[in-house]
Amino acid sequence: MYPPETIQTARLVLRRMVPDDAEAIFATYAQDEEVTRFLVWHPHRSVEDTEAYVASCIQAWDKGTEFTWAIRKEDEALIGAIALRVTGFKADFGYVLARSYWGNGHMAEALRPVVDWALAQPTIFRVWGVCDVENLASARVMEKVGMTREGILRRLVIHPQMSDTPRDCFCYSLVK
């Protein structure tokens, strides 16, 4: 089961990553310590780090294990990425957005069609995501797309910018 390689919204185009995205990703958000604060990876130190990341996204898509879209504004500026992982009857996601685009509804606009696509699949019954309990902006994104906070998953994820030990996360889902 493969999702569409391109998804269009009112202001955004989500499209499968290509190798040429690496420089824009590095320059726009991958090296930003504030952007990566609640992510599971350290800020990239070189464009080569980002090239390796993009290559892994392409490889995962080809294998069908994870589907990562670059998020572009209508003006073609690359502003973030969103990934979907399908496991059996459920799918989870992760996302990142350049700091200069925070607070404008872009991530909820990108997440909504990804969640909608997943739940439209006859074999997927649950779409879910987590965010650090201190990442209230990410929690709000999931609430904006109609997801329900199920609770707190204790010591779930290591966010290396925050701590070397696992941190608590809010868990959100939408089910059919």
Residue pairs with C-beta under 8 A, 6 or more apart in sequence:
1 64
1 86
1 121
1 123
2 61
2 64
2 67
3 67
3 84
3 114
3 117
3 118
4 117
5 15
5 16
6 13
6 14
6 15
6 16
7 13
7 14
7 15
7 69
7 113
7 114
7 117
8 14
9 109
9 110
9 112
9 113
10 109
11 73
11 74
11 106
11 109
12 71
12 72
12 73
12 74
12 79
12 106
12 109
12 110
13 71
13 72
13 74
14 69
14 70
14 71
14 72
14 82
14 110
14 113
14 114
15 69
15 70
15 72
16 58
16 61
16 67
16 68
16 69
16 70
17 54
17 57
17 58
17 61
17 68
17 69
17 70
17 81
18 54
18 58
18 70
19 51
19 54
19 55
19 58
21 54
21 70
21 78
22 47
22 50
22 51
22 53
22 54
23 47
23 50
24 78
25 50
25 53
25 54
25 70
25 78
25 81
26 44
26 46
26 47
26 49
26 50
28 77
28 78
28 79
28 80
28 98
29 35
29 36
29 79
29 80
29 96
29 97
29 98
29 99
30 36
30 43
30 44
30 49
30 50
30 53
31 43
31 44
31 45
32 43
32 98
32 99
33 43
33 161
34 99
35 43
35 96
35 97
35 98
35 99
36 42
36 43
36 96
36 161
37 159
37 161
37 162
38 131
38 132
38 134
38 135
38 138
38 159
38 161
38 162
39 94
39 96
39 159
39 161
40 94
40 157
40 158
40 159
40 160
41 53
41 160
42 160
42 161
43 161
44 50
44 53
57 66
57 68
57 81
57 83
60 66
60 67
60 68
61 67
61 68
64 86
65 85
66 83
66 84
66 85
67 83
67 84
67 85
67 86
68 81
68 82
68 83
68 84
69 81
69 82
69 83
69 110
69 114
70 78
70 80
70 81
71 78
71 79
71 80
71 81
71 82
71 97
71 106
71 110
72 78
72 79
73 79
73 101
73 106
79 97
79 98
79 100
79 101
79 106
80 95
80 96
80 97
80 98
80 101
80 106
80 107
80 110
81 95
81 96
82 93
82 94
82 95
82 96
82 107
82 110
82 111
82 114
83 93
83 94
83 95
84 91
84 92
84 93
84 114
84 118
85 91
85 92
85 93
86 118
86 124
88 123
89 123
89 124
89 125
89 126
90 124
90 125
90 126
90 127
90 128
91 118
91 124
91 126
91 127
91 128
92 127
92 128
92 129
92 130
93 111
93 114
93 115
93 127
93 129
94 129
95 107
95 110
95 111
95 138
95 141
97 106
97 107
102 137
103 137
105 144
107 138
107 141
108 141
108 144
108 145
111 141
111 142
111 145
112 145
115 127
115 145
115 147
115 174
118 124
118 127
119 127
119 174
119 176
125 175
125 176
126 173
126 174
126 175
127 147
127 173
127 174
127 175
128 147
128 150
128 171
128 172
128 173
128 174
129 142
129 147
129 171
129 172
129 173
130 153
130 156
130 157
130 169
130 170
130 171
130 172
131 138
131 139
131 142
131 169
131 170
131 172
132 138
132 157
132 159
132 162
132 167
132 168
132 169
132 170
133 152
133 167
133 168
133 169
133 170
134 162
139 149
139 170
139 172
142 149
142 172
143 149
143 172
145 174
146 174
147 172
147 173
147 174
148 172
148 173
148 174
149 170
149 171
149 172
150 171
150 172
150 173
151 170
151 171
152 168
152 169
152 170
152 171
153 168
153 169
153 170
153 171
154 168
155 165
155 166
155 167
155 168
156 166
156 167
156 168
156 169
157 166
157 167
157 169
158 164
158 165
158 166
158 167
159 167
